Amino acid sequence: MSLPDSTTPILFFDGVCNLCSSAVQFIIRNDKKHIVRFASLQSVHGQALINHLKEQREIVPDSLLLLYKGKVYSKAAAALRTAAFMGSWWQLLAIFRLVPRVISNFVYDIIARNRYKWFGKKEECMVPTPELKDRFI
């Protein structure tokens, strides 16, 4: 399967992670223009993206990826770029992109590595409600 069209940002998230699912719900509530679309990493599209990235990278993050205009952002870059799409004052978080990537990804990696222990894990991926179905690929 090929990668989905990414003219609009698509946030790929760990669908069984409580923290990731809560973040998606938060983005849905705060993305007033409905710019960001979503897919779990466990979905067909998520697996296609992971397989594509495995051809280019040794390690593929397993918690958050952002696909936008053919480019893949991961870890802290994915989170901060997603915040910028939400508009309003969330765009101000973009200033944290000035933090050296090694530092922001270090913090991100600590949270990602402990996300199940700290926030828990579901048995199945989140299923969008009929009202949100168009936000998911």
Wavefront OBJ file of the C-alpha trace (Angstrom):
o trace
v 0.000 0.000 0.000
v 1.274 3.477 -0.811
v 1.371 6.361 1.603
v -1.785 8.457 1.922
v -2.023 11.899 0.355
v -0.431 14.320 2.785
v -1.487 17.719 1.489
v -3.166 18.053 4.874
v -1.268 16.981 7.995
v -1.879 13.418 9.152
v -0.896 12.555 12.706
v -0.096 8.875 13.217
v -0.347 7.850 16.852
v -0.078 4.736 19.002
v -3.731 3.713 19.058
v -3.480 1.603 22.218
v -1.632 4.231 24.275
v -3.855 6.171 26.669
v -1.599 9.235 26.517
v -1.596 9.240 22.702
v -5.373 8.759 22.483
v -5.908 11.562 25.007
v -3.619 13.810 22.959
v -5.675 13.059 19.842
v -8.879 13.955 21.705
v -7.233 17.182 22.874
v -6.192 18.079 19.325
v -9.683 17.334 18.008
v -11.191 19.701 20.589
v -8.680 22.479 19.898
v -8.175 22.213 16.128
v -11.109 24.496 15.337
v -10.427 24.503 11.575
v -10.240 20.686 11.425
v -6.855 20.775 9.727
v -5.214 17.733 11.282
v -6.322 14.232 10.286
v -5.461 11.081 12.215
v -4.545 7.419 11.841
v -3.263 4.920 14.332
v 0.157 3.423 13.733
v -1.552 0.032 13.958
v -3.826 0.833 10.969
v -3.113 -0.186 7.376
v -1.947 3.366 6.615
v 0.178 3.461 9.765
v 1.871 0.195 8.890
v 2.507 1.452 5.337
v 4.219 4.537 6.764
v 6.300 2.457 9.172
v 7.393 0.102 6.386
v 8.276 3.092 4.198
v 10.370 4.597 7.001
v 12.118 1.305 7.755
v 13.613 1.489 4.270
v 15.189 4.867 5.161
v 15.926 4.663 8.895
v 17.298 2.116 11.309
v 14.862 3.047 14.070
v 11.265 4.151 13.524
v 9.492 5.867 16.447
v 6.515 3.880 17.701
v 4.483 6.615 19.337
v 3.975 9.655 17.093
v 4.628 10.533 13.452
v 3.356 13.448 11.390
v 3.093 13.174 7.612
v 2.740 16.490 5.823
v 3.456 17.361 2.201
v 5.476 14.183 1.722
v 7.726 14.797 4.728
v 7.665 12.769 7.933
v 8.253 14.428 11.296
v 8.817 12.371 14.407
v 9.111 12.740 18.145
v 9.163 16.340 19.442
v 9.106 17.798 15.910
v 5.838 15.961 15.189
v 4.251 17.203 18.416
v 5.337 20.824 17.961
v 4.313 20.996 14.294
v 0.929 19.551 15.180
v 0.462 22.242 17.830
v 1.173 24.891 15.194
v -1.661 23.538 13.013
v -4.124 23.951 15.868
v -3.923 27.721 15.573
v -4.750 30.146 18.356
v -2.125 30.464 21.042
v -1.043 26.831 20.538
v 1.101 28.174 17.711
v 3.307 29.768 20.351
v 4.613 26.311 21.246
v 6.528 26.494 17.968
v 9.139 28.521 19.849
v 10.236 25.217 21.414
v 11.472 24.203 17.965
v 14.422 26.462 18.813
v 15.411 24.023 21.555
v 18.155 21.757 20.204
v 16.627 18.566 18.816
v 18.868 16.400 20.992
v 17.319 17.973 24.119
v 13.678 18.007 22.982
v 13.907 14.426 21.711
v 15.605 13.321 24.936
v 12.587 14.573 26.931
v 10.200 13.121 24.345
v 11.954 9.733 24.491
v 11.650 9.549 28.291
v 7.896 10.117 28.057
v 7.466 7.754 25.085
v 9.458 4.995 26.745
v 7.342 5.198 29.925
v 3.947 6.028 28.413
v 2.347 2.642 29.117
v 3.689 2.518 32.676
v 2.594 6.085 33.491
v -0.642 6.388 31.500
v -1.728 2.835 30.733
v -2.588 0.906 27.614
v -5.837 -0.228 25.969
v -6.563 -3.596 24.430
v -7.796 -2.037 21.160
v -7.272 1.133 19.172
v -9.636 4.046 19.588
v -12.629 3.883 17.239
v -13.772 7.334 16.093
v -17.386 8.327 16.610
v -19.498 8.874 13.477
v -19.073 12.652 13.935
v -15.270 12.295 13.851
v -15.030 9.622 11.159
v -14.020 12.162 8.477
v -11.015 13.244 10.584
v -9.521 9.744 10.438
v -8.044 7.994 7.430
l 1 2 3 4 5 6 7 8 9 10 11 12 13 14 15 16 17 18 19 20 21 22 23 24 25 26 27 28 29 30 31 32 33 34 35 36 37 38 39 40 41 42 43 44 45 46 47 48 49 50 51 52 53 54 55 56 57 58 59 60 61 62 63 64 65 66 67 68 69 70 71 72 73 74 75 76 77 78 79 80 81 82 83 84 85 86 87 88 89 90 91 92 93 94 95 96 97 98 99 100 101 102 103 104 105 106 107 108 109 110 111 112 113 114 115 116 117 118 119 120 121 122 123 124 125 126 127 128 129 130 131 132 133 134 135 136 137
